[in-house]
Amino acid sequence: MPKFNLGRLLEGTAYGVINEILAEFRSDDGYALPSRYEVVVLPPQGSRGQPKGALNNVFSKVMEENTGEGTTRKVGLKCESISFPGRNLDTTEDTNIYGPIRDIVTGYSYADITGVFTLSSDMKEKTFFETWQRLAYNPQTWSMGYYDNYIGGLQIYQLDQQDKRRYGVELIECFPKAVAEISLSAAQATEISKVSVTFAYRYWKNLTDE
């Protein structure tokens, strides 16, 4: 009767698993890398009629010019880091049953996300988001703007190693809720200035199947 060698069997199995993992990594599917991504900024496009006699927001024209000059695209390329948004199912305890309590879904919610953008010497990236924010209020009259006037969108894509979009989400009814402060220092310049922008949005959708 041939002798059964468990060690050789385990060694062969482990070798096969490693080859399978490497084959997956080298395939067209491969693995998602956090450094392979693309951000597309979609500034506000629509607007609602202002009340008769009200002064139009002067920054609406500035935003249109930014879009036409390609500033919007350049801002997206300057995004150094960002996260895919999450989704939370809101639940409550169902006590109307015998036995262990279970949670049932009562709704869903989303959290703000923050992107970090590197800055040019003229800080046009920071100015872009400041202009977007000023669509939410009139800096000359301090009156609040219409919701449709300042909401836009933000698309985030996962790229493969050939820069092909493999997964993407879009933030719907999005706007820059907070533009963070930027620290300055007289120390020797070793880093590029950056600004953190927190985006609020109503919900996000998967661009693959939604």
C-alpha positions in Angstrom: 0.0 0.0 0.0 1.5 3.4 -1.0 2.5 5.7 1.8 0.3 8.8 2.1 2.4 12.0 2.4 0.2 14.7 3.9 3.1 17.2 3.9 3.5 16.9 0.1 -0.2 17.2 -0.4 -0.4 20.5 1.6 2.6 21.8 -0.1 1.0 21.1 -3.5 -2.2 22.7 -2.4 -0.5 25.9 -1.1 1.5 26.2 -4.3 -1.7 25.9 -6.4 -3.4 28.6 -4.3 -0.4 31.0 -4.8 -0.5 30.4 -8.5 -4.2 31.1 -8.6 -3.8 34.4 -6.7 -1.0 35.5 -9.0 -3.0 34.6 -12.0 -5.9 36.7 -10.7 -3.5 39.6 -10.1 -2.1 39.3 -13.7 -5.5 39.0 -15.3 -7.6 41.8 -16.8 -9.6 41.9 -13.6 -6.6 42.1 -11.3 -6.9 44.0 -8.0 -8.2 47.5 -7.3 -5.3 49.9 -6.5 -6.1 53.0 -4.3 -3.7 55.0 -6.4 -5.6 54.4 -9.7 -8.5 56.7 -9.7 -10.1 59.6 -11.5 -12.3 62.5 -10.2 -14.6 64.4 -12.5 -16.1 67.7 -11.1 -19.6 68.6 -12.3 -20.3 72.2 -11.3 -23.9 73.6 -11.2 -25.6 73.7 -14.6 -29.2 74.6 -14.0 -30.7 77.6 -12.4 -34.2 78.8 -11.4 -35.6 82.2 -12.1 -34.8 84.8 -9.5 -37.7 86.8 -8.0 -38.6 89.9 -10.0 -36.2 92.8 -9.1 -33.7 90.6 -7.3 -30.0 91.1 -8.1 -28.5 88.1 -9.9 -25.5 86.4 -8.3 -22.4 87.7 -10.1 -20.5 84.5 -9.4 -22.8 82.5 -11.7 -21.0 84.1 -14.6 -17.6 83.3 -13.1 -18.5 79.7 -12.7 -19.6 79.5 -16.4 -16.2 81.0 -17.4 -14.4 78.4 -15.3 -16.2 75.6 -17.1 -15.5 77.1 -20.5 -11.8 77.6 -19.8 -11.2 74.0 -18.6 -10.6 75.0 -15.0 -13.1 72.4 -13.8 -11.2 69.6 -15.5 -7.9 70.8 -14.1 -9.4 70.9 -10.6 -10.4 67.3 -10.9 -6.9 66.3 -11.9 -5.5 68.0 -8.9 -7.4 65.7 -6.5 -4.7 64.1 -4.4 -6.9 61.9 -2.3 -10.6 61.1 -1.9 -12.8 58.2 -0.8 -15.6 56.3 -2.3 -18.7 57.2 -0.3 -20.4 54.7 2.0 -24.0 54.0 2.6 -25.6 53.2 5.9 -28.9 51.3 6.4 -30.8 52.8 9.3 -32.4 50.2 11.5 -34.7 49.9 14.5 -35.3 46.9 16.8 -38.3 44.7 15.9 -39.7 43.7 19.3 -43.0 42.3 17.8 -41.6 38.8 17.6 -40.8 35.9 20.0 -37.2 35.0 20.5 -34.1 37.1 19.8 -34.7 40.7 18.7 -33.9 41.5 15.1 -33.1 44.7 13.3 -35.3 45.9 10.5 -34.4 48.6 7.9 -36.3 51.9 8.3 -34.3 54.0 5.9 -30.8 54.8 4.6 -28.3 57.7 5.0 -25.1 59.0 3.6 -22.1 60.8 5.1 -20.2 63.7 3.7 -16.8 62.9 2.0 -13.7 65.0 1.9 -11.2 65.4 -1.0 -7.7 66.9 -0.8 -6.6 69.1 -3.8 -3.1 70.3 -4.5 -2.9 74.0 -5.2 -1.3 76.1 -8.0 0.6 79.2 -7.2 -2.5 81.4 -7.9 -4.7 79.0 -5.9 -7.2 78.7 -8.7 -8.4 75.4 -7.3 -9.3 77.0 -3.9 -10.9 79.9 -5.8 -13.0 77.5 -7.9 -14.6 76.0 -4.8 -15.0 79.4 -3.1 -16.9 80.5 -6.3 -19.1 77.4 -6.1 -19.9 78.1 -2.5 -20.9 81.7 -3.3 -23.6 80.4 -5.6 -25.4 79.4 -2.4 -25.7 83.0 -1.3 -25.4 86.4 -2.8 -22.3 88.2 -1.4 -23.8 91.6 -2.3 -27.2 91.1 -0.6 -26.4 88.2 1.8 -29.6 86.5 0.6 -29.6 82.7 0.2 -29.7 81.2 -3.3 -32.0 78.6 -4.7 -31.0 75.0 -4.1 -30.9 74.3 -7.8 -28.5 77.1 -8.4 -25.6 75.6 -6.3 -26.0 71.9 -6.6 -23.8 70.0 -9.0 -22.2 66.6 -9.0 -18.9 64.7 -8.5 -17.9 61.4 -10.2 -15.2 59.1 -8.8 -13.8 56.3 -10.8 -11.7 53.3 -10.1 -9.2 52.7 -12.9 -7.3 49.6 -13.8 -3.6 49.6 -14.8 -4.5 50.5 -18.3 -6.4 53.6 -17.1 -9.7 52.0 -18.0 -12.7 52.9 -15.8 -13.8 49.8 -14.0 -16.1 51.2 -11.4 -17.6 54.6 -10.7 -20.0 56.5 -8.5 -21.7 59.9 -8.8 -22.6 62.2 -5.9 -26.1 63.6 -6.7 -27.0 67.1 -5.8 -23.5 67.8 -4.5 -21.9 71.0 -3.3 -18.7 72.0 -1.4 -20.0 72.3 2.1 -16.7 73.3 3.7 -13.4 74.6 2.3 -10.8 74.1 5.0 -8.2 76.5 6.2 -4.7 76.4 4.7 -1.7 76.6 7.0 1.2 78.9 6.1 4.7 78.8 7.6 8.0 80.6 7.2 9.9 77.2 7.4 11.8 75.9 4.3 9.4 75.0 1.5 9.3 71.2 1.2 5.7 70.5 0.4 3.0 71.7 -2.0 0.1 73.5 -0.5 -3.2 71.6 -0.4 -6.8 72.3 0.5 -9.4 70.0 1.9 -12.9 70.3 0.6 -15.9 68.5 2.2 -18.7 67.7 -0.1 -22.4 67.4 1.0 -24.8 65.5 -1.3 -28.2 64.0 -1.3 -27.3 60.5 -2.3 -24.9 58.6 -4.6 -25.4 56.1 -7.3 -23.3 53.3 -8.8 -22.6 54.3 -12.4 -22.2 50.6 -13.4 -25.7 49.4 -12.6 -27.8 52.4 -11.7 
